[in-house]
Amino acid sequence: MATITLAAVGDLLMRGAIIESARRSDRTKKKESYAFGPMFAKVAPHLRKPDVTIGNLETTFSGRRWFEQGAGKRYKYERKSRIGYPMFNCPDELARTLKHLGFDVLTTANNHCMDGGPAGLKRTLRVLDKQGLRHTGTARSPEESRRLLIVRAKGIKLGILAYTYGTNSLPVPEPWLVNRIRHKQIIADIRRLKKQSDAVIVCLHFGKEFKRVPNDRQRSLVRLLLRHGANAVLGAHPHVLQPVTKSKVKDRYGKVRTRVAAYSLGNFISDRLRGNVHTLRGMILTLTIRKDRSGKTDITKVHKLRTIVKQGSAKGRAVFRIDVDLTPKA
């Protein structure tokens, strides 16, 4: 018998203003560094305590050249694509911070994963590898794309999958670079993982931005994946919270299991988008997963801790801090 806790958060949306707020200049060495830790300090205990913690990395580590502006020392961390979508990049220091905070897995399949092109996508994975952060959703080779991510904790094997609806119209020169939402492929991957793991978690980047209620396509896909064996489906992309549901589902083998669907975990870190206060809210969703002596594994408890990004200023600089959200539900 074994019991573990799995914590999940939504989008790590590292906008340019947030990165700029973390910049620290060392005039004596004429160099810049970035201190991201203070942003997460108040919620760090809730990230470190669970046995496994995962989040959606909605930025890239494409390298300084990607955002260098001219021959000077200033850099740009966010720019527009040719058709108007924002494109993101972040200093490598964020990866080190996320590891220190307790993150074990980062999903990389989202609409911004190609913002730095194939080279930026591959460099992002190298940076994560260097920090010992597991990842799934994008790949550097056809062989890597076929590997299944299994995380072991206290005798329980968790299989984790990640897929995105698209890449903001940015080209994906090789299909194996990015896991796209394809129903048959996801079902096949779930079946493969169930043979090698005790529980399967599917992370989906889907839905409509700023909509606080899941649409019919989201609901239909979630029902399909739960029926085919996913223990939980964790959603991101809308940038606002959507419902978390818990249900008893009879799988294709006739066994009744507890299934959890979080249609959108909101923004874990972001600035306010389009003036919408709800884009500052997110959630740390913690699932208790138990494996009994017969090998049956199921979710036994669901805990929701709402979070909020508080924006302020200090010494003329913007300040961003994630805190527990104690405001009544709207």
Secondary structure as UniProt FT lines:
FT   STRAND          2..12
FT   HELIX           16..22
FT   STRAND          23..26
FT   TURN            27..30
FT   STRAND          31..34
FT   HELIX           37..40
FT   TURN            41..43
FT   HELIX           44..48
FT   STRAND          52..57
FT   HELIX           64..67
FT   TURN            70..71
FT   STRAND          78..80
FT   TURN            82..83
FT   STRAND          86..88
FT   HELIX           93..101
FT   STRAND          105..107
FT   TURN            111..116
FT   HELIX           117..130
FT   TURN            131..132
FT   STRAND          134..136
FT   HELIX           142..146
FT   STRAND          149..153
FT   TURN            154..155
FT   STRAND          156..164
FT   TURN            168..169
FT   HELIX           175..177
FT   HELIX           183..194
FT   TURN            195..196
FT   STRAND          199..205
FT   TURN            209..210
FT   HELIX           216..227
FT   TURN            228..229
FT   STRAND          232..236
FT   STRAND          244..250
FT   TURN            252..253
FT   STRAND          256..262
FT   STRAND          265..269
FT   TURN            274..275
FT   HELIX           277..280
FT   STRAND          281..291
FT   TURN            293..294
FT   STRAND          297..314
FT   TURN            315..316
FT   STRAND          317..324
//
